[in-house]
Amino acid sequence: MKTTAFIITLKRAVERLPQVERIRTACPIRCETLEAVDGRGLTDEQRSLLVSQGQHRPRYPFTMRDGEVGVFMSHRKAWQEIISRDLDAGLILEDDLEIDVTAFGNAWDLALKHVQVNDYIKFPVPKRNRGFESAGKPAQIQTPTVIPLGATSQLVTRGAAKQLLALTEKFDRPVDTFIQMNWVTGITPRIVSPSGITEVSHLLGGSTIQKKDRPLRESIYRNVKRPTYRLKVCVNAYWHAISGSKQNTSG
């Protein structure tokens, strides 16, 4: 299987270069950096060509931050690389992760054993990011009804990359919650756990996406709206799963 790993990293994030090298060293396949799109450098006109508020349902209740737009564009850039290089799949990595070589090696081998033509397989960060999951546990591949958030590490096949690129010439929400919407994408991601992946942005100076000086009013608004939005995503995901199950039974 022809694969390459891409580490998405901002050119200006020079403090993360040592971590990028750690990832490259621990990665089980050929690995290279992919310069991220810096959302802070987008003009209002460029942004308007990319972001289409209210494009999908449930409606995303927040205005996308510049960093979130940049991350989405960076993942689109990686999807395009997979297609342009005629790869069977690409392993897309963000630059704030840490790899447990043994556990991720097991997860990677399992993913390759089960990967299908249009797959999108996530290697999720453990809940609450409490370090690595137990490396002693055997890796398992599952299809969750509600796809976990985060886009730290994923294996994206060429078929999935083509489909996602076609659907995201314009977008209205961050890439990880867009990937949750399999009723829109037609792609149902699978996950491998233990993944051997954890997220270490707190050790690297914090997120390059989140605003550190968010006004109190905005924080309150987000804290109120976020649970409602996530509930709507869950309802849609379960409805999609039930509908698909009924169609398979009747077929």
C-alpha positions, 0 to 999 in steps of 0.5 A: 500500500502506497502511503506517506505521512504528513505533519501539518505545521505552521511556518511561524511555529518554530518552537514546535520544530523539535516536536515535529522531529520527534513525530517524524522519528516515531512515525512508522512510515515515510514522514514529511512536513506539510506547511499549514495554511495560516488563517491569520493571513487570510483577507476578508475576501479570501475568507468569504470565498471559503466560509459559507455560514449555515451551509449544513444542518445542524447549523454550526452556532459559532463564527469560525475563527481564523485558526479554524479556517486555516486548519480546515484549509491545511487538511484540504491541502493534505487531501490534495497531496494524497490525490496529486501523488496518487497515494493509496492513503495518507497519514495526516498528523498535527504537530502537537501530538506524541506517539507511543511507538509500540502502541501506535505501531500496533494500531497502524498495523491493524488499520492497514489490515482492515483499510478499505477503498474509501476509508477514513480511520482515526487514531483518537486522543484518549478522553480528557487527554490523560496521557496514553491509553494502556499499551498492553491492551490489544488494538481494536478497530470500531465504527462508533455511532458518534465520531469523536472530535479531534483531527490529531491523527488519521489515515485518509484513503485517496477515495475519501480524500477525493470525496471530502475535497469535492464537498468542502470547496466551501465549509461552515465549521471546523474540520473535526466536527464536519467529519462527524457528519457522515450523513453529509459526507457519505463517509463513516470514519472508524477508530482504532484504540488504543491509538498510541497517540496523545496530544501535548499542545499544553507542553508546546505553548498552547493551541495555535487555534484557540483565542487566549483573550476571549471576551467573557460574553463570548465564553458564556455564549459558547458554553451555552450553545456548545452542548446544544449543538453537540446534542443535535450532532448526536441525534443526527448520527443516531438517526443516520445509523438507524436509517442505514440499519433499516435500509440494510434489513429491508434490502 
